[in-house]
């Protein structure tokens, strides 16, 4: 009986660790990055903060990113020229 425990416990621990590593890898891609949250808290508008309160950080960051994309689309891009200088 003790032989089974000696063999089973390390194997079960190893399989559990491998399973949790896969779960963590998936969550890493879904999770919100720390720098995104900091940027949101520094630059959020009142309606985005209301969405944060009502619907959570995922939806609030989605609206924040959408606003930032619209802002960038409205600005003309500086063109790069191929040359040796001004």
N, C-alpha and C positions, 0 to 999 in steps of 0.2 A: 504494500500500500504506500509506504513512504517513497518507494522508487517512483511510483506514478506522480506523486507530488513533486518530487525533485525534478522530474522531467517536464511536468505540465506547467508549473508555475512560471519558469523562465520562458517557455514557449508562448504561453498566454500573454505574458508581459510584453514580449517582443511583438506579437501580432497586434496587441492593443496600441503600442507605440507607433507601429507602421500605419495603422488605421487613423490614428489621431494626426499624424503628419500629413496624410492625404486631406483630411478635413481642414487642417490649418492652411494648407496650400490653396484650397478652394476659397476659403474665407479671406485670404490675403488679397485675392483679386477682386472680391466683392466689397471688401471693407473700404471705408473712407480713409484717405491718407491724412496724417497729422497736419501737414503743411496746407492742405486744402481747407481744413477746419479753421486754422489760424487766419488764412486769407479771407475766408468767409466772415469770420467774426470782426475783422478789421474793416471790411468794405461793404458789408451787407446793408441793404436798404430796409426801411421799416416793414414793407410788405414781405420781404424775404424772411425777416425775423418772425413775423406772424406765421408764415408757413412752417418755419422751424418749430414753433411752439405747437401748431396744430397737427402737422403731418410728419414731423421728424426731420432728421438731418439729411436723409437721402433726397427727399423732394425739395428741400430748401437749397441744397447744393445744385440740384438739377436746374432750378430757376436762376440761380446765381451764374452758373456756367452759360446758360442760354443768354442772359443779359450781357455777359462779357463778350460772347461771340458776336452778338448784334452790334456791340460797340466797336469791335475791331473791324467788322464788315463795313461800317460807315466811314471809317477813316481810310484815306488813300494810302497805299503802301509806297514806301520810298523805293525807287528803282535802283538797282545796282547796275553800275556800268562796268564794262570790261575795258580797262585802260590802265595806264601807268600812274594816273593821279589826276588832280583837278586841273 
